[in-house]
Amino acid sequence: MAGKTWLMAKRPIRRKARRAAAGPSAPRTLHTRLKTARGRTVSSSRWLERQLNDPYVAEARRLGFRSRSAFKLIELDEQYHLLKKNAVIVDLGAAPGGWAQVAVDRVGSGGTVVGIDLQEIDPIPGARFEVMDFLDADAPDRLRAILGGPVDLVMSDMAAASTGHKATDHIKIMALCEIALEFSIQVLKPGGNLVAKVLKGGAENDLLQLMRQRFVKVHHAKPKASRRESAEAYVLALGFRKDGFKGGDPDDGEP
Ligand SMILES: C[S@@+](CC[C@H](N)C(=O)[O-])C[C@H]1O[C@@H](n2cnc3c(N)ncnc32)[C@H](O)[C@@H]1O
């Protein structure tokens, strides 16, 4: 890792985060309705009303998380133990920084968290951020140079802005997942893990096949914090095999 001057004291969110792992336990019963549209479009009014009534949004605000997405990673970590002490972690699509907050807290001061995004991210002590389009041809090499060594976990929460056209959105998110997988194969330590956002139906067959060749187990998960109406899910490829699968019947880890 090139220089660790950015590793500084961080906020003690561990206990709070752990308590929050199960997600907000008592959903609010009072539903807030917008009184006026005030020039908002129907969809932005709907979004605002949903935000106002979302217990995860309220809990994220209370605990100081930058996004409700933080709870998705907390849940995935509780189940799959992804964020190990002193681990080196790459956070693809890190803005505004909810996952990075959780990761920094759980890897501790001996760990490393490097995040990239199309957008600037306000600093988080203990994390390093770079503005980067991961679809740029040179982006994976640039990120590898920043890392300077192998990685324990690649997390990708990257999602392109929705076009509203399902098939197009699916292609876009699968392209991001594919590039996250290719990058993982280049940088993961043996035994390392990948978690990547996909859309309902999970990773596509070709992608799954490659994951099964290169990882001991492949799971799909839909954390409770992921909105039920959203097509989003996560694929977890666990236990990277540096030399690939050597034959037999790869265990996809699915029940
Ligand atoms: C759902 S948000 C991530 C939320 C984040 N995990 C958190 O907890 O705050 C998805 C992010 O992916 C980023 N993204 C989409 N396409 C990208 C690309 N090609 N390269 C880098 N980031 C990308 C978006 O800019 C957006 O900030």
The ligand as a Gaussian input file, in Angstrom:
#p B3LYP/6-31G(d) Opt

LIG

0 1
 C      -25.755000       2.358000      -4.464000
 S      -24.456000       3.504000      -4.647000
 C      -23.258000       2.875000      -3.530000
 C      -23.600000       3.122000      -2.092000
 C      -22.426000       2.816000      -1.179000
 N      -22.166000       1.383000      -1.119000
 C      -22.684000       3.296000       0.220000
 O      -22.871000       2.476000       1.117000
 O      -22.697000       4.509000       0.432000
 C      -23.798000       3.045000      -6.200000
 C      -22.586000       3.859000      -6.604000
 O      -21.987000       3.247000      -7.744000
 C      -21.318000       4.263000      -8.450000
 N      -20.969000       3.814000      -9.802000
 C      -21.822000       3.470000     -10.809000
 N      -21.124000       3.172000     -11.920000
 C      -19.813000       3.312000     -11.607000
 C      -18.612000       3.170000     -12.346000
 N      -18.635000       2.827000     -13.650000
 N      -17.448000       3.400000     -11.726000
 C      -17.420000       3.780000     -10.429000
 N      -18.529000       3.941000      -9.677000
 C      -19.713000       3.722000     -10.258000
 C      -22.335000       5.394000      -8.436000
 O      -21.709000       6.636000      -8.699000
 C      -22.919000       5.294000      -7.030000
 O      -22.311000       6.201000      -6.157000

